[in-house]
């Protein structure tokens, strides 16, 4: 396995990862599952020594048991087939960026996990590390952000490590900025969101989608901290970057077209109770493609949040719940569920 191949003893691994020797022994024997925390710990200790066999075993152990067999079969089928060209992986990543916009989290998560198991066997170039970084970021969006190390946070941390290995500045900024905005938009793990956004902004001052995401995340973090002036200032900074780098592409998680920026803006201004929220909501509705009903539901939940914040607790909560009910369950996302929870909290505080 990867540890023994790297000539690292179990005692040494326990000391370096802060896990007990008995726990690591049970994981390696398959008696206990390997959490994403443990996978990352092995990655940090072993680095490039993590070979395809050891990494596949660890990755399989992270997955829900009922999916392990299918995941392993997928991985080994790919291992005996011709390796995909880097261009094929890049095209696959772009396809996932588009699928994220319309598919539910559950459907996307399984497919992504299977392809990530295959990709980790082929990480032999900076370009592929860059693909892995982007896919791990999208994968994080399918995991609970309120589940600590077992959820989105660990995926985002792994994505940042992969981006650093890729050595591409735009990828390093984008991964951190996108992860920061994902957390801040949901109001989850704000210290982590602030840290990732700060890293992204600090890496480069050049206008980019990663910087745009990071500045928008900082605006949301400031809003949660009660600093309206700083929040609106960061939003203005983000808007100036958007005016330079806004995307023509309409449907991709790797793009920020006009309708999507207005959606980020709407969430922020709705939280602040700012009168500009209505204009942002209407602009998002006008510009958004009709094929993206999930994001239309985002705007409806923003409206429900505004109603609840303004004192109409029952009306706002009912509006938000009806909006989510109209969306087919298979289209639901974790962000929408967390947003409804936020409306419920605000409505509860108002009664």
C-alpha positions, 0 to 999 in steps of 0.5 A, spaced: 500 500 500 502 507 499 504 507 506 509 501 506 511 503 499 513 510 501 517 506 507 513 509 512 511 505 519 504 505 522 508 508 528 511 514 524 504 515 520 500 516 527 505 521 529 505 525 523 497 525 522 495 525 530 491 519 529 492 513 533 496 507 531 490 502 532 485 507 528 490 507 522 491 499 523 483 498 523 482 503 517 488 499 513 485 493 514 478 495 512 475 495 519 473 502 519 472 507 514 477 512 512 474 519 512 476 525 508 480 528 513 484 521 513 485 521 506 488 528 506 492 526 512 495 521 508 496 525 502 500 530 506 505 525 509 506 521 503 505 526 497 507 524 491 508 517 494 501 516 494 500 511 488 494 508 484 493 502 489 493 506 495 489 512 493 484 508 490 483 503 496 483 510 501 478 513 496 473 507 496 473 507 503 470 514 504 464 512 499 458 510 502 458 502 503 453 501 498 457 505 492 463 502 494 463 496 489 460 500 483 466 505 484 471 500 485 469 497 478 469 503 475 476 505 477 479 498 475 475 498 468 479 505 467 485 502 469 485 497 464 483 501 459 487 506 455 489 512 459 485 519 457 488 524 454 489 531 458 484 534 453 479 529 454 479 530 462 479 538 460 473 537 456 470 532 462 471 538 467 467 543 462 462 538 462 461 537 469 461 545 470 455 545 465 452 539 468 452 542 475 448 548 473 442 543 472 443 537 475 441 535 483 447 534 488 445 527 489 446 525 481 452 529 480 456 527 486 456 519 484 458 521 477 464 526 480 466 521 485 467 515 480 471 520 475 475 522 481 477 515 483 480 514 475 483 521 475 487 520 481 490 514 478 493 519 472 495 525 476 502 525 472 502 532 469 500 539 472 495 540 467 491 534 470 492 537 477 489 543 475 483 539 472 483 535 479 482 542 482 476 544 479 473 537 479 474 537 487 471 544 487 465 542 484 465 536 488 465 540 494 459 543 492 455 537 492 457 535 499 454 538 506 458 545 508 455 544 515 458 537 515 465 539 517 471 535 515 467 530 512 463 535 507 465 540 503 470 543 507 475 538 506 474 537 498 475 545 498 482 544 502 484 538 497 482 542 491 487 548 493 492 543 494 491 540 487 491 547 484 498 548 488 501 542 485 498 544 478 502 551 479 497 555 475 496 562 478 489 562 475 487 555 477 489 557 484 485 563 485 479 560 482 479 554 486 480 558 493 475 564 490 469 559 488 470 555 494 470 561 499 463 564 495 460 557 496 461 557 503 459 565 504 453 565 500 450 559 504 453 562 510 457 556 512 464 556 515 465 563 515 472 563 518 474 558 512 470 562 507 474 569 509 481 565 509 480 562 502 477 569 500 483 572 503 488 567 500 485 568 493 485 576 493 492 576 496 495 571 490 494 576 484 491 583 483 489 581 476 482 581 474 479 574 474 473 570 475 477 567 481 478 574 484 471 576 482 468 570 486 473 572 492 471 579 493 463 577 493 465 572 498 468 577 502 462 582 501 458 576 504 462 575 510 462 582 512 455 582 511 454 576 516 459 580 521 454 586 521 459 591 517 454 593 512 459 599 509 465 594 508 460 589 505 457 594 500 464 596 498 467 589 497 460 588 492 463 595 489 470 592 488 467 585 485 462 589 480 468 593 477 472 586 476 465 583 473 465 589 468 472 587 466 471 579 466 464 577 466 463 571 462 459 571 455 458 563 457 451 563 460 451 555 463 457 553 467 459 553 474 466 556 471 463 562 468 460 568 471 455 571 466 450 577 468 445 573 471 449 570 475 452 576 478 446 579 479 444 572 483 450 573 488 448 580 488 441 579 490 443 574 496 447 579 499 442 585 498 437 581 501 441 579 507 442 586 508 435 588 507 438 593 502 433 596 497 437 595 491 435 587 492 429 588 488 433 591 482 438 585 482 432 580 483 429 583 477 435 583 473 437 576 474 430 574 472 431 578 466 438 575 464 437 568 466 436 562 461 429 559 462 433 552 462 435 554 469 429 553 474 434 552 480 437 558 480 430 562 479 428 558 485 434 562 488 431 568 487 424 566 490 428 564 496 431 571 496 424 574 496 422 570 501 428 572 506 427 579 504 419 579 507 421 575 513 427 580 514 422 586 514 417 583 519 412 578 515 415 572 518 409 567 516 408 570 509 416 570 507 417 563 510 410 561 506 413 564 500 420 561 500 417 554 502 412 554 496 418 556 491 422 550 493 416 545 493 415 548 486 422 545 484 422 538 482 426 534 488 431 531 484 433 539 482 434 541 489 441 543 491 444 543 498 444 551 497 437 551 497 436 547 503 441 552 507 437 558 504 430 555 506 434 554 513 436 561 513 429 564 512 426 559 517 431 562 522 430 569 520 422 568 521 423 565 527 427 571 530 421 575 528 416 572 531 
